[in-house]
Amino acid sequence: MDVEKLLANDPNPEETQEWLESLDYVLQREGAERAIYLFERLKDRLAARGISLPSPTNTPYVNTIPPDDEPPYPGSVEIERRIRSIIRWNAMAMVVKANRSPLDLGGHISTFASAATLYEVGFNHFFRGKHGEKPGDIVYFQGHASPGIYSRAYVEGRFDAERLHRFRREVEPGGLSSYPHPWLMPHFWEFPTVSMGLSPIMAIYQARFNRYLHDRGLKDTAHQKVWAFLGDGETDEPETLGSISLAARERLDNLVFVINCNLQRLDGPVRGNGKIIQELEAIFRGAGWNVIKVVWGSDWDPLLREDHDGALVKRMNEVVDGWFQKYTVEGGAFAREHFFGADPRLRKLVEKMSDEQIHKMLRGGHDPRKVYAAYQAAMDHKGSPTVILAKTVKGYGLGEAGEGRNITHQQKKLNVDELSAFRSRFGIPIGDEELAEAPFYRPPPDSPEARYIQERRKALGGYVPERIVDVEPMEPLPTLADFKEFLDGSGGREVSSTMGFARMLGRLLSLKDFGKYVVPIVPDEARTFGLEALFRQFGIYSHIGQLYEPADKSSLLYYFESKQGQILEEGITEAGAMSSFIAAGTAYATHGIPTIPFFIYYSMFGFQRIGDLIWAAGDMRARGFLLGATGGRTTLNGEGLQHQDGHSHLHASTVPNVMAYDPAYVYELSVIIEDGLKRMYRHGEPVFYYITLYNENYIMPAMPAGAEEGIREGIYRLAAAPAKKRLQAQILASGPMVPQALRAQEMLASMFDVAADVWSVTSYKNLRYNALRASRWNMRHPGETPRKSYLERAVEGIEGPFVAVSDYMRQVPEMISPWIPGRLTTLGTDGFGRSDLRKKLRAWFEVDPESIVLAVLYSLMQQGAVGREVVDKAIATLEIDRDKAFSLFA
């Protein structure tokens, strides 16, 4: 059926008019709800007759809220305009000053210039601070708009002018970070947002976590909104739109996206040949969001009222974004000719307007009345999240310096004439003699502007943004006594460290007064990791509970969803699960609640796939535990190249506040988790933990006496050589390579008369960091007694060569090479993974016991302790293929 053809050719206009008049009658007498009901029933009747209707996901290119439905503006439009202008000026001046030679520090003017009204309406009427009767809102500010947020803080009196002068000068105390960074400004910023796409997905899962806290009775978040400000170009990032269906599915009406549609990205138009607002409307409406478009300012309302035959709306619909950008740059005469001149009816609409009036007709995102109406509608909406698509001009107010131009994102410098034009346009009280210096301006404390801004923030509960850490140290915390069964070993049974962790997590969840704060997070792999036993006992969180009977209801461990459920089973999304980890791991600051996330996932799909989010977690001072399960390149033997992780510990070494551990035994895991809980939740250290777990079963021994400190620090002697011999060596091993090293120890003693000690290295990263600290101190204090790191003290006076082996790339153990006596020989799993039996894989990557033995003997040869013939004989005896391909290149 050609619907468009039918709509274009009405065979019975009189009948059509009767239907339309009937609809108007219902609207007038019974209201919109009744009209919608009747319309839906008509659609149902057509569907029942087998006639399908098109499902449009777009509305016309006009504002969603008609002028007659706009609420009265509650504040002083004029005072707010003056405040907004002052904030614009200071934001611009800050960036201009930072880019005067010889500084050239960079910065962005244009993003905030386009979004100033969007932010200021929020600041004056919607964003709740943390000091009011209701919980403060959570606001994700667009990263490139940071100068505007600093400028407002200055006008509010939170910053002095000296701080604005220190924009992007972060080494000395008091500097302002280039973008929102809680690590650098821990009392101001809450969320790092400049890495595009991260704030939208974090905001979605933050809004869901707020519901989680509320439903589980940990905090009343019913009146708390989550606002996320982002750019239209940012929506091309997969993280931006990748989880919007979850927000609708979870009915997150506590979430508001504000998309600043200035139609430009760095290099040019976002959709020069299309319409980004229409595109995003279709995407969000299709996903179930409430969509509010703020396209046109109030200047357009009279024209739209006179557009009786729809010619103006038709023209608005057909013009692509590239032309709208052109109209901004070329001015009113060009718009009159190109936009309105396309139809005589449109030309007549503006015949009494000057070119200047046409040029100054605002886009919706610059009209505070339109923005306020959209925000209030978002506040009032129930049942689904809201997205506000606000059309703006990038670089608004910069004029010839870059308003609406492709270069505007990189605009950082203005000359005196451009500063003068900016000052005059926004009425900033700065004289010509001062203009060249672009001085900052703050209204006097007794001015209407200063009083107004303080009154509004006081009414809304204080300043925003503000990061407050107001949480007591957690007491009591689990002690090693609570882990006794794991410290005592497995009693001769073979178990995996993943299995041990699953039991440990169940124990933590069951601890009175502590367990309620534990937040287990899994990306659809709970059964893989042996966590399904927790489903029935603790429940899987769902805001709407369980509306069905699970297929496995007859089994003991059935899939149980509950509104009070504790487990966050996120589905197949590591990015979403990591966003939940961030929300839970920062709840101590965001909510004053010390929730403890345990996020367990396939180790390969952590740092490699979602490293940007993990980096953001570090910036946000998140706390909690990342568990990289099914770790190792040879231990996960059946999955092959894309699943086998041999480098996550290398990635982990790049995030400064990640404590990375690679335990071999469950007792090591117990000590690490117990110590992590103390460091993060008793002492408040800004760290979080990465721990690798494995799916290989072997006997878990009891913890040796005195091993605790070494486990925490990163190394301890696990097994001394069974007997003293002339030839001595040291084997450093981690994770499932420890049993391989112990087998090599036996072979060296029985076959080659070498006494080798085996050391368990639980954290190469921790050893390296502490050694670097000592080395740095020594370099800067050459006249004082040198300090020695834990590693240096542990290996001091130890005889024999050192050989290190792990299920990770050689670079991981090589991190400690400078502090090992003599030369450190490393074995690792460099190269792509592949699927096979573990024994064959370990031979392929040369981390099997035979390869360890060869490495020890070769190291002894290099030290002159044995001759070449010993190594040659060993190669033959151990049946090692001399000419085997190197795994790194194969």
N, C-alpha and C positions, 0 to 999 in steps of 0.2 A: 504494500500500500504506500503510495507516494503522498505522505502527509503534507509536505510543503506545497505540492501542487493543489491539494484540496483546500489548503488555507488561502492560497492565492486566488482561487476561483470560487466564489460563493454562489451556488446556483439558486439560493433562496434567501436573499438579504432580509426580507420581511420576517421570516421565521427566526432567523438569527437574531434580529433585533428584539423579538419577543422573549427569546431565551435570556438575552442580556438584560432586558428590563426586569425580568423575573429575578435574576441574580441581584440586581441593584435593589429591588424591593426587599429581598431577604437580608441583605447587608444593612439596609436602613432600619428595618423593623426588628430583626433578631440578632444582628451582629455578625462579626467575622467568623466566630466559632461555628455557628450554624451553617454559614455558607460553605466553610471548609468541609464540614461533615457531609453536606449534600453532594459536594463535588467528589469527595472520596467514594461515596456510595454509587455515584454514576460511573466512576472508574471501575469499581468492583463489578457492576452489572455488565459493562463492556467486556471485562476480563472473563466473566462467566460465560459470555457468548463467544469466547475465543478471539476477541478483538484486542490486540495489544496497542497500548499508547506509548509514544516516546516519553522518556523520563528526562526532562531537561535538568541539567545541573547548573545552569547559568540563569541569572536574572539580568535584566537590562543594565547597561553601564551607567547606573545612577545610584544615588544613596539608598541604602536599605531602609532607613528611617525617614519617612516623609516629614516636611517642615511642620505640618500640623501636629505631628506626634512627638516633636522634640520637647523635652521638659524645660522649664524656665532655668536660665543659668543662675546658679546660687551665689556666685561671687561677683566681685567688681571686675568687669571685663577690662576697663581702662587701667586700673592699678596692676592687674595681672599682665597686661600688655607691656607696661613699663618695666615690670620685674623681668619678664621674659626677654625684653630687649637688652637690659643690663647683663643678664646671664649670657646672652648671645655674644655681647661685646667682650666680656672677660674670657669666654671660651676661645674666641678668635684671637684675642691678644696673647693669651697664654701660648698658643701654638706659634704665632708669629714671633714672639720673643725667643722661644726655644729653637727657632730656625735662623736666627740672625748669626752671622759669622762671628766667632769661629765655632759656635755650638753645633748647628745643623743636626739637631736631635730628632727631627721628624715630628709626626703628630698629624691629626686629622681634624679638619674644620667642618667639612661638608656633611658628614653624617649627622652630627648634632644640629647643624644648621637646618637640615630638613626635618629633624624630629623634635625640635625644641617645644613646639606646641603639644605634641603627644606626651612628652614628659611633664611639662608644666601643669597641664590639666590634671595629670595623675598626682603630682606633688601637692597641688593645692586642694584637691577634693577627694582623692581615692586611696593613695598609698598610706596604709596605717603603719605607724612606728611601733616599737617594742615596749613603749612605756604607757600605753593606754589600758583601758579596761579589757579590751579584746586582744587576742594574739596579733602580733605584727604581721603584715603581709610579707610575702617572699617575692622579691623583684629581681629578675635577671635583666640587667641593663646591657644594651648593645655595646660591645667592646669598643668600637671606634668612636662612640659618643662620650667616652670618659671625660674629655675636657669640659663638656657641658655639666657633668655631674660635679666635677671639682669646682666649677664656677659657681654653681648654686651653693655648695658648701661654704664657699668664700662669702657670698652675699648673706648667707645665714649666720655668719660669724664663727663657723666651725674651723675655718682655716684663716690664717693671716696671709697678707700679700707675699711674704717671703716663701711660703709653701708653694704658691702658684709659680713663683720664679723658679722653683725646683722641680717643675714638671719634667719628667723623664730623666731626672738626675737622682738615681736611686741608691747610689753607693753610700752616701752620707745619710745619717738619720734625718727624717723629715721630708725626704723626697717623695714626689707623687709618681706612682708607677705609670708606665705608658698606657696600660690597659687595666681592667679590674683584676687584681691579683691579691687574694687573701694572704698568701705567703709573705708578700712584701708590705702589705698594709692590713695587718690582722685585726684592727679595730674599726675598719671602714668597709672594705669590700667583703662580700660573702661568697660570691661565685665568679670564677674566671669564665669569661664569655667570648673572648676575642677569637678563639679557634672556632671557625664558623661551623655551625650545625650542632655544636655540643650543648649550648644552652637550651634549645628547644627540647631535645630528648631528655636532658636532665630535669627540665621543668615539668615535663609530663610525669616522669617517675617520682619527682618530688611531690607533685600534687597527689599522686596515688599513695605515696608513703604517708602524707598527712592524713589521708583517710584510714590507712592502716593503723596509725597511732590512735586515731579517734575510735575506730571500731574495736580495738583491743583494750580500750580504757586507759591508755598510757598518757593521753593528753587530749583536751578538748580543742579540736582544730576546726570546728564547724563553721566559724566565721572568718577563716583565714583564706585569703586569695593568693594564688600564685600567678604572677604576671611575667610574661616573657616577651621582651622586645627584640625584634630581629629584622633583618633587611630582606627585601624581595629577592635579591641575588643570592642570599644565603639559602634560600629554599632549594637551590640546586644540589646542596649537600645531602647525601642520602640519609644522614642522621636527622635532618630537619623534619622530613616528612615520613620517615620510616616507621614511626611508632604512633602516628596520629590516630590510627584505628583503635589502639589500646585506650587512648583517652576517651573516645566515644563509647567504647565497649564497657569501660569502667564507670561511665556516667560522671566524669570529672567536671562538674559544673563549678568547681573551685579553681578552674584553670582558665586563664585568658591569654591568648597570643595577640600581640599587637605587631602587625607586619608593616613596616615603613616602606611603602611602595613608591620610592622616588624614581623608579624606572631605570636606574643606572647601577652598574657594577663598576669595577675598576677601569676596564678598558672601553666600555661603551654601553649601549642599552642592554637591559636584562632580556627583554623580548622586543627587539626593534621591529620585527615583522609580525608580532602578535600582541596580546594584551595579558600582561602578567596577572593583573587583578582578576580577570575572568578565568584565567587558567587555575589560579589558586582557589577561587571560589568553587569551581567544579571539583577540585581535588578534596577540599575540606568538606563541602556539602556531601559529596559521595561517601566520605568516611564517617558521616554522621555528626559533624560539628554544626553549631549555630554560627552562621556567617553574617557579619555586619560589614557592609561596604560604606566607606566614607570617601566618596570620589570627588564631590563638588562642594565648594564653599557656598555661603549664603548668597553671594552675588549672583549665583546661577539660578536661585529659586524663582525669581520673577520670570526669567526666560523659560524655564520649564513649565511654569503655570500657563504661559501664553502658547506653549507648544501643543495646540489642540489636536493637530493631526499627526503628532509623533515624529515630525521631520528632525527635530533636534536630537531626540533620543536615538533615532536611526543613525544620525551622523556620529553621535558619541559611540555607538556600537561598532561602526565600521572603520573608524580611524585607528590605526595601529600606534603602539607606544612610541615608535621612532619619530612620528610626526608630533606627538605631544611634547617630546623633548625639544624638537625644533621650534615649536611655538614659543617655548620659554626663552630660547636664545634669540630668536629673530624679532620678537616684539608683537605689538598689537596689530599693526598694519598687515603684517604677514598672516596672522591668525584670521583677521577679517577676510582676507582674500582667499586663503586656502581652506580654512575650516568652515567659516560661515558662507563664503562665496560659492560653495559647492551647490547651493540650493537657494533660489530667490526667496523662499520663505524664511530661511535662516538669515539671509542678508538683511531682510526687513526687520528681524528681531533686534538687530544691533545697530540700526541705522541712526539712532539718536545717541549712541555711545561714542566717545572719543577712542582713538587708538590706545591712549594711555589707560583708559578705563578697562578696555578689553584685556590689555596686558596684565593689569593688576587683579583681575578676577581670580580669587583664591581657589586653590585646590583644597579638598576637604580636610586634609591633614594639617592645614595651617589655620583652620577656623575653629577656635576654642568651643563655640557653641555646638558645632557638629561633632567634635571629638567628645565633649562632655555627654552628649546624647548617646553616643555609641558606648562609652564606658558605663553609663548608668544602665543601659539596656543589658550589657554583659553582667553587671552586678545582679540585676533582677532575674536573669534567665536561670531556669532550673532544668536539670535532667541531662545536660550535655555540655561539653566545653565550648568556649566561644573564641572565634578568631575575628579580629578587626583588621580589615584591609584598608589602610589609610593612604590615599594618594597624596604625594608631596613632591617638592622640587629639591633635588640634591643641590646642596650649596645655596639654599634659599637665603637671600640677603647679600650674597657676595657680589652680585651685579656682574660687571665686566670681568671681575677677578675669577669667575668660575661658575656662576649660577647656571645650573642645568647643562654644563658642558662636559664633554667626555673626560677632560683633564681634571675635573673638579675634585675627585677623590684624592689626588696627589697634591692638591693646592695647599701650600704651607706658608707662603710669603705674600704679603700685600705691600704695595708702595703707598706713599703718602696720599696720593689722589684716591686710591682704592679705600684706604682707611677713612678718608674724609667722607666718601660716599656712604660707607657703612655707618659711620657716626650720624650723618644727617638722616639717613633712611630710618634709623631706629631711635633718634632723638637722645643720644648719649651726651650728658653735660660735660664735655671735655673741650677745652679751648684749642685754637689752631696752634698756639705755641707749644702745647704738650703733645700734639697729635702724633708727631714722628716717633715718639717713644712708646706709643700704644699703651698708655698707663691703665692699670686696673681701676675699676670704679665700684665703690660700695656705697649705697645710700646711707645718709646719717642715721644713727639709731632712732631718732625721734621722727623720721620721715614716714609718710603714709606707707611707702613700699616696705620699709624695714618692719614696721608694726604689723603690717598685713601678713608678711611671710612668716613671722614668728607666731602670730595668732593661728594661722592655718595649720602649721606643724604641731602646735600644742594641742589643737582640737583633734588632730589625727594621731596623737600618741607619740610624738617625738620625731627625730630626724631619720631620714632614709637616704642612703644605705647606712647601716650600722651593724657591726658584728660584735656580739656580746657573748662571752663565755662565762656563764653563771651556772656551773654544775659542780656539785660536791664530789670529791673522790669517792669511787665506789667502794663500799664496805658492806658485808664481807666479800672478798674475792675468793675464788677457788684456790686451794693450796695443793701442793704435791700430794698431800694425804688423800685428796679427792680423786687423784689419778692412780691410786695404789695398784689397782689391777693391771694397769698398763706399765707401771714401773717394774712389776714382778715378772714380766715376760709372758709368753704364750703357752708355757707349760709343755713344750715339745710339739705343739701344733704349728703348722705352717699357716700364716696369715699374711695379708698384704697391709701396707701402711694405710691404704685407702680404707680398708675394712676397719682397721684400728681407729682411724679418725671418725668413721661413722658411729662407732660405739661411744667414742669420746664426746661427740657432739650431742648424742642422746643423753649422756650423763650431765653435760652442762645445762641442757634444756630443763632437766628435771630438778636442778638445784633450787631450793626454796629461796625466794627474794632475789635471786640472781637470774634464773633461767628465763624470766619474762622479758628480759632485755636482749636476749640472744635473737638475732634475725638470720635464720638460715636462708640462703639465696641459691637457687639452682636454675640453670638454663636448659630445662627438659632433659636432664641426664641423671635424675635422682636414682633411678634403678641401676644405672651403670655404676654409680658410686656407692651402692648399697644403702641408700638413705630411705628406701621405700618403707622401712619399718617405722619411720617417723610420721608418715602420712596420717595414719589412723589416730595416733596418740596426740599429735600436736596440730594437725589440720593444715590444709593449704589455704592461704588467705584468698577470699573472694568477697568483695563488698556486698554482693547480692546472695551470698551463700551458695547452696547447691540445689539447682532447680530440676535435677534429674537423678535417676538412680544409676550409679556407676555400673559398668558392665562387669566389674570384678567384685561386686558387693558381697558375693558369697565367700570371698577369700578373706583371710585375716588381715591382709595388708592392702585393703582396697583404697582407691583414690577418693579422698575425703576432702571436699571443699567446705569452708566455713567462714562466716563473717568475722569470727574470732580466731581464725587460723593464724598460725605463726610462721609458716614456711612461705616464702615467696618463690613460687614455681613459675618462672618467667616465660617458658616456651623457648623457641629456638631463636634467642637473641642475646648474645653476649653483651652487646652494647646496652640493651635495656637492663639486663641484670647488673651490669657495672654501674648504671645510673642509679639503680636501687641501692647498691653498695655505697655510692657516694651520699645518697640521701640519708641512709642509716648511719654512715660513718661520720657525718657532720651534724647529726641531730643534737649532739652535745652543745653545739654553738647555735644552730638554727632554732632548736626547740628547748634547750636545757634538759634534754633527755639522753642519758648515756647508752643508747642502743649499740649493740655489738654485732656487726655483720660478719657472717662467715659465708663467703661466696666461693663455692666450689665449682670448677669447670674443667674441661679439657685444657690441659696446660698450653697446648699449641695455639689455642684460640683466645689467649689472654693478651699478653704484651704485644704479640705480633698483630692481632686483629684489632684490639681496642686500646692500643698503647696511648693514644691521645687522651682518652678518658681517664686512664690510669695516671697520666701526667697531670691532668686536671685535679684528680683526687689528691695528689701530692701538693699541688698549689693550694687546695682548700683545707689542708691539714686534716684530711680524713683519718679516721681510726678504724681498725678492723683487720680481718684476716682474709687474704686471697689464697685459695687453695688450688694449686695447679695439679689437678689429678691426672691419672694415666700419663704421668710424666716420663721423660727419658726417650731417647731415640731407639734404643734396643729393647727396652722393657715393655713398651706398647708394641708388641711384635707383629700383630696381625693386620694393622690398619694402614701401614704404608706411608708414602711420601708426605701427604698433606696433613697427616695427623700426628706424626712422630716428632716430638719436641726435643731438640738438642740445643736450644739457644735461649730459652726464656730467662735463664739466670744471667745471661749476657745482657739482655734487655733490662732486666731488673736492676742491674748495676748502674744504669743510666739515670734512674730516678732517685734523687738524693735521699729522700726520707723513707724509702722502702727498705725494710729489714728482710733480706732474702735468705732463706734456709732450705737446705736439701738433706733432710734427715733420712737415715737408713732404717732406724728402729722406732718402734712406737714409744719407747721410753724417751727417746730424744724429742719426739713430737710433743710429748706431755710437758717436758721441761720448757720447750720453746713457747707453747701456748700459755702456760702458767706465767712465764716471764713477760710475754707480750701483754697479757691482761694487766699485770702490775704496771708496766711502763706506760701503757696508754690510758688506763682507766683509774689508776690510783695516783700516778705521778703526772699524768696529763701531757706526756711527751707527744710532739706532733709527728708521729711515725705511724706507718701501717705495715703489715707483714705479708710477705709472699712465701708460701711454703709448698714445696713440691711433694706430691704423694704418688704412690706407684701401685700397679695392679699385680705385681709379682708376689706370690706366696713364698715365704720362707720362715724359719723359726725365729721368733722374736725373743732374744735373751733378756734377762733381768738387767737393770741398770747397774754398771760397776760402781763401786764406792768411789766417791770423790769426782764423779764425771760431770756434775751439774754445771760448774763454772765453765768448763771447756765446751760443753754443749752450747751454752749461751754465748760465749765469746767466739766460737767458731771452730775449735779444734781440740781434740784430746786423744791421748794414746789409748786405743781400744784394746789391742792385743800385743803384748811384747812377744818377741821371738821365743819359741818354746825352749830353746837352749842357746847358750852363748857359743858363738863360732868366730873363727878368724875374720871371715868376711861378713860385713854388716851392711844393712840397707834399711831405708825407710819408705813405706808405701802409704801415700795419702789417698783415701778413697771416700766417696760420697754416695748416698742413696743406695740403690741396689748393686752398685759396684763394690760395696764393702764385702759382701759374701764372695765376690770374685777375687778380691784382694786377699781374703783369708785363705782361699784355695791356693792362690799363688804363693802365699807364705809357706804353706805346707810343701808345695812342690819345690820351692827354693831350698828348704831345709833338707828334704829327703833326697833330692836329685842332684843338687849343686852345692850343698854344704854352705849355704848362705843363711844367716840369721837376719830375718827382716821383721821389723816392727810394723804393725798396721795401725794407722791413725784414722779416726773418723773425722772428716772435715764437714761440719754442718753448715758453715757459711764462709765462703771465700770472700764475699763482699764485705762482711763485717770485719774479717781479718785485714783486708786491704785498707778499709777506711780508718781503722784504728792505727795501723802502721803508718798511713799517710799523716795522721795527726802527730804522731811521735816524731816522724822525720821532719815535718815542717817546724815543729817546736825546736828541734835540735839545730836546724839551719838558722833560726832566728835568735838562738841563745848559744852561740858557739863557746862562750866562756863558762858555761855551767855544765853540770854532770848530765850527760846525754840520757834522754828517756828511752825506754825500751817498751815496745808494744807487747801485747799478750802473745802474739805469734813469735816475736823474737825471743821472748823469755821461754816459750814452750820448746823451741828447737835449739836453744843455746846449748852447745857442747854435745849435741847429738852426732854420732858418727855414721858414716856411710852416705852414699848418694840418695837423693830424694826422687821418687817417681810418683806422680799424681795421676789418678784415673777417675773419670766421672762419665756419666751417660750424657754429657754435654760437650760442646765444642772445647777445643784445647784452650781457647782464650779465657775460659772460666777459671781453671786452676792457675793459668799464667798470671792472673791478677796479683798473686802473692810472690811471684818469682824474685823480685828484688830483695826480699827479706829472708830467702832460704839460703842456708850455707852452701857454698858451691853452686852447682848448676841444678835447676829443677827440670826434669824430663817429664813431659805431659803426654797423656794419652786421652783421646776424646773422640767424639762422634761427628767429626767434620764431614760435611756433604749432605746430600739429600737422603732422607730415610727410604726404607723399602720394607716390604713384608716378607717374613720368613720365621723360622724357629729362632728363639732367643739365642741359642748356642751358636747357630750359624751367623746371625746378625752380629754377635759380639766378636766373632772371628773376622767378619767382613770389616767392621769398624776398628778392629785391633784393640779391643778393650777386654778380651777374654783372659782367663788366667795365663794362658800360654804367652800372650802378648805382653802381659805384665811382667812375667818372668824374663822374657827377652829384653824388655826395657831396663830391668834392674841389672842384668848381666852386662848389657851394653854400657850402662852408666858406670859400672865397676871397671869395665875395660877403659873407658875414657879417663878414669882416675888413676889408671895404671895398676889397679888391684888384681886384675886377671888379664890373661893374654887373649889375643884374637881367636886362638883355637878353641877356647872355652865357649865363646859366643857361636862360632861356626858349628861346634858339636851340639850346642843347645838347639840351634835352628833345625838340625837334622833330627835330633831326638824328639823334639816337640812337633815335628812334621809341619813346620811353618813354610809356606810357599813364598820364596824370596821374591818372585816376580809377580805376585798378586797385584791387581790394580789398586790404586790409591783411592779410598772412598771419597776423598774431597773432590775429585774430578770425574768420578765414574757415574 
